[in-house]
Amino acid sequence: MTSSTSTSSLWRAWTPITQQAGSLRIVEARGNRVRDAEDNWYLDGVSGVLNASCGHGHPRLIEAANQQLQKLVHYDPMVSSHDPAETLASRLAAILPGELNETCLVNSGSEATEAALRIALQYWHNIGEGRNRVITFEAGYHGTTHLAQQLSGLPFTVSEWSAPFPIDRVALPASPRALRTEEGADTLIALFAQAIEAGPPAAAVMVEPLLGLGGCVVLPNGFLARLRQLCDQHGTLLILDEVFCGFGRTGRMFGFEHEGITPDIVTMSKGISGGYLPLAAVTVTSPIKATFTREPIARGLRYGHTTGGHAVASAVGNAVLDVMADEKLVENSATQGALLLDELRKLESSPLVTDVRGLGLVIAIEADSPESAAAIGNAAVRSGVMVRHERGVIRIAPPLTITADETTEMIQKISDAVDVAATAHA
């Protein structure tokens, strides 16, 4: 069910050069399905690049882009503002809690990480403290620009260049399954407390509400609330990376809403534009932004890009918020995600599966080895469901528009794939 090509001038990121020829080529996408060059259709179990939250070819998002293209494509954000970006920033302030009122629009999650770190470190400089130490998860992922790569300890993001500021990474103290226990939660928060207290005052703690590329690790209940308390005790900024989790992916609009907390800075991308155009955002509290008006440093944020806050992308972002509300996609994410998790947990009886976990429409099937995960993932694709497998974990994250019938179909095909892989392994 794959298409092939003998040569290609396209250098695809993250894919070994020796594996790029003869690989799958997707040529069309509609709703929650995609088609390859051999005319095979698949349920999209990975939402494009984990960002097609509203499905593919949504007419309202296409129309929003078309209308804005005819009116104003974009204009220099250093010279002029425009309505789509102003409206999107206002709407983000309305749906985010507390004093998260100030938004900078950029193009990607990696850029959002860069901006968030620059803002956080500059904030401490602005108020005369000069803190610059950052604490993260070793298994966290925050992008692949220079600063973003420095945060992660994952093997595929290891940077060859020195970090520009001190970074302490907290390793997971147990398996994802054991981590979800009360003992796991206590151990994890103790490690963050140790990291915060082990050096000079920390500028920020930056984490994902759910570790995405780090293995789709669901953090223990109460961890984020306790981390918020820990940061407050030490005067440390809490930055939450909602690039993957935000905009309904976990069954709430934002992942941190499961614990009712408010970060000091939040980064967003992927679902913010439904994957239709590059767009990302960094939102900070009003008190943080206010320090950038102080003399002699009243020079604004020294960070930005030519297409940051692009008018067409921002228009689509506004349309995404409308579609999510009108079609109740956050609620659908919670409902379909619960069904997927409940049914796929039955696969833990397979000799190849060691854990099934999830939150909203993020489901992870952990296999007993990377080879087993690859066998299950490949069998799922052959059965007609696109999934991703990485380092022993099969990740499933369909569009938030997935229907009950499609959820049932996905459960059956993935279950069959596990059986096929187990039979071949026996």
N, C-alpha and C positions, 0 to 999 in steps of 0.2 A: 504493500500500500504506500510505497514511497516513490517519489520521482527523482530522477537523476539528471545530472549535467556533468559533462566531461571537464569543462574548465570554467573558471569564474574569476573576474577581476575584483569582485567584492571581498574585502577582508572583514569578516564578521567577528565582532568582539566576543570574547569568552569561549570561542570554539577553536579547538586545536586545528591548525592549518591542514594537517593531514586528514582531518575528518570533514572538511568543508565540502569537498566534492561528493556528489551523489546523495546529498542529504535531502530531507523533506523540503518541499517548496509550497508554501501556502499562497493561493492566488485569489481567494475570495472569502468573505466573512459576512454572515447574515445572522442577526439575532444572537443566539448562543451557540452557533455552529460555524465551523470553518471548513473550507474545501481545498484540497491539494491539487497539484497539476495533473494528477491521474484521475481526477473527478471523484475522489473519495471524500465523503463528508464526515466530520468528527464533532462530537460535543466538545466545546471548549472548556476544559477543566482547569485552565490556567489564565483565563481572561486576557488573552493576548500576551502582554508582558506584565501580568498581574495588575493591569490598569483599566481594562475594558469593563468597568463596573456596570455601565448601562447597556451592555451588549454591543454588538456590531451593527453599524448602519442605522442607528436610531434617527428617525426623520427629524425630530425636534432639535437634535444637536447639529445635524447637517444644515438645517435651515438657519439656525443661529449663526453658524459660521458663514453661510452664504450672505445673509443680510449684512453682517458686519464687514465682510469683504467688499461689498458694494458701497459702504458708507465711509469707513476709515480702516485701513489695514493696520497701521501702527504709526506712532510718532515718538520722537526722542523723549524718553522719560525724564531726562535732565532738563528739558526745555519746557515740556508741557505735560499735563495730566490728560486723561480722557475718561469718558463716562463708563465704559465697560470695566476698567480697572478700579475706578472709584466705587462703583456699585458692588463689585465683588469684595473689595476690602470691607465695605460697610456690612455686607451680608455675613462675612466671616466673623466680624465683631459681634454680630447679633446672635450667632449660633454657638460661639465659644463662650465659656464661663468667665466669671470674674472680670478682671481688668485686661484681659487679652483683647485689646482694641486696635493694635497698631500692626499693620501688615505690609511686608515688603514682598513684591512678586518677582519671581525669577523663573527659570526654565526647567529645572530638574531637581530631583531629590538631592543629588550630590551638591548642587549649587546652594540648595536650602541649608544643608549642613554647614557649608563654608560660611554662609551668611550668619547662621545662628552662632557659630563659634566666634566669629569676628565681633558680633554684637555683644556676646557674653563677656569676652575678654576686654573689649573696649569699655563696657559698662564699669568694670572694676577700676580701670584706669581713670575713667571719668570722675569717679567718686573718691579717687585718691588712695585706693587700697592696693592696686596692682596685682591682684590674684591672677594666676594663670594656669593652675593645675586642673586637669579634667579627668573625671573618672567614668569609665564605661564598662560594658560587658566585653569580655574577651571574645565571646561568640556573637557579639553584635555586628550589625552591618549598617553603615550609614552613607554608602556611596563610594565612588572611586576617584574623585578629585584628590588633590594632595592631602589636605587636612582630613577629609573624610576617610581616606585609606589609613591614615595614622591611628584613627580611633580603634580600628578593628584588629583582632588577633586571629581572624580566620585565615587559613593558609593561602587562599586564593586572592586575598587582598593585601598580603604582607608587602610593605613598601621597602625599597632599597635605600630610601633617604631618611635622614634623621628627622625626628619630630621637632617642630618649632617651639613647642612648649611641653611641660611634663604631662604625661598621660599614664594613668594607672588603670589596668584592666582587671576586672573581677572574673575569675573562672567559675563556671557552673560547678557546684560542689557535689552534684549527684546526677543520675540519669534524669531525663525529662519526666519519666513516670514517678521516680522517687522525689523529684523536686516539688511535685504537686501535693505533697503531704504537709502537715503542720510542722513536722521536724525539718523538712526541706526548706520551708519558708523561713523558719527561725535561723537556720544556718546561712541562708542566702543574705538575709538582712544584716546578720552579724558580720559577714564578709564586707558588705558595703560600708558598715560603720567602721570597721577596721581600716579600710582603704581611706575613708575620709579623715580619720584621726591619725593616720600613719605619717603624714607629711605636713607641709605648710597648708594654711587654709585653702580649701578647694574652691575654684571659681565656679565649677559646674559639674553636675552629674548628667550624663546624656544616655538615655536608654530607649529602647523600643518597648511598647506595651506588650508585644509578642515578638519573640526573636524570629524574624523571617528567614533569611538565608542561613542563619545559624542553626537551622534544624527545625524550624516551625515549633519552637519551644513555647508552650503555654506557661506563663509565670504563675506562681502560686497565688491563691486568693489572698488579698490583703497586702501583697508585697508593695504595690505602687503607693498605697496609702501610707504604709510604714516608711517607705523611701521619702515621700513628701515630708513626713514628720522629721526624719533624720536630716534632710536638707535644711529645714527650718531651724532646727537646733543649732546647726553650724553656719547658718547664714549663706548657704550654698544655693546657687541657682539650679533649678530642675528643668532640663530640656527634654522634652518627649518627642521622639521621632515617630510621627504618624504617617510617614510617607506611604507605607504599605497598609497600615491598619485603618487609616482615616477614611472618612466618607463611606461608612456603613460596612466595611469589610468584616468587622468582628461582631456584627449584630447590634452595634450602637454607632452613632454618628462618628464618634472618636473612641479609640480603644481605652483611653483613660477614664471615660465615662462609666465604665464598669465599676470603678471604685470611687467615683464622685469627687475626684481631686481636680485641682487646677495647676498646671505647670506654669513656670515663668516664661518659657519660650516653647513654641510648638512648631515643628516643621511638617509640611504637607506636600504631596504630589500625587502621582498615579491617578487615583480616583477623582481628583479635583477637576479634571477635564475629561474624565472617562476614557483617557487614552487617545482622544481625537486630535489633540494638539499639545505640544510641549508646554507645561505650566507647572509651577510650584509656588509655595508660599511659606514665609516665615512670619509668625505672629508673636508679638511680645507684649508684655504688660505696659500700660501707659507710664508707670514710674520709670521703667527701663528706658523707654524712648526719651523721656524728659531729660535724662542726663546728657543727651547729645545736643542740647541747646545751651549748655553751660560754656561760659568763656573760660579760658581762651581756646576751647576745643569745639566751639559751635560751628562745626563744619559738616554736619550731617553724617550719614552712613557712607563710608568710603568703600562701597562695594556695589556693583551693578553690572548689567549686561545690555548689549544693544537691543535685544528682544525681550528683556525682562518686563513682565506685565503687558505682553503683547495684546493689542486690542482684540484681535480675533480669538485668541486663546482665552482671554478674560470673558468675552461674550459667551463662549462655549461653557466656561466655568459657571457662569450665571445660569445658563440653561440646564446644566447638570443638577444644580440645586433645585430647580423647578421640577425636573423629571423625578428626582429622588423623592421629593415631597408628594407629587401627584400620584406616582406609581407605588408609593410606600415601600421603597427598596430597602430601607434599613430594617423595617419589620420583616420583609421577605428574607433578608439575609439571616435574621435570627431564626425564623421558622424553618427554612430549607436547610440551614446549617445544622440545626438540632436534629433534623431527620437524618441527614447524611451521617452525622457523628454517631447517633444511636445505632443505625444499621451497620455502618462500617466497623463499629467496635466488635461486632460479631466475628470479624476476621482475626481477632486476637487468638482464636482457637487454631489458626493455621500455624504449622511449624516454622513458617518463614516470617511471621509477624510478631514483633515484640511489644509494640505499643501503637495505639490509635488515639490521637488527641486532636483537639480543635477548639475553635472559638468563632461563632458565626460561620461565615463561609470561608474559613481557613481550616482545612483538615490535613493532618499529617499521618501517614502510615509508615511507621518505622520498621524496617526489615532487620533480619538477623545479620545481614552483611550488605555491603554495597552491591555485590553481585546479585543478591536476591532482589534488592530494590530495582536494579536495572532490568532484571527479568520480568518483574511485575509491571514496571513502567512500560516496557516495550510491548508486553502482552496487552496492556490497557490501550495503547495506541492502535495495535492491530485490531482490537475489538471495536474501535471507533470512539475513544475518549482520549483527548490530549491531556497528559499530565507531565509533571517534571519530577525527575529523581536526581537527588544530589546527596552524596556521601551517606548512602543508606536510608534516606528518607524520601518517600513519594509525597509530593505536595499537590493538594487539590484545592483550587481557589476559583470556582466558576464565576461568571458574571452575576451580579446581584439580581438580575432579571430572570434567572433560571426559574422554570416553572416546576410545579409538583410532579408532573409527568416526566420531565427531563431529569429531575432529581432521582426518581425511581429508576429510570433508564441508566443513569450514571452509577447508581448503587449496584445494579445487576451486572453491568459490564466490568466494573472494577472488581467485584466479587469473583466473577468468572476469570478475570486475569490472574488473581491470586491463586485460584484453583489450578489454572493452566501452569503457572510457574512452579507451584508446589509439586504437581505431577511430574513435570520435567526434572525437578530436583531430586525426586525420590529414587 
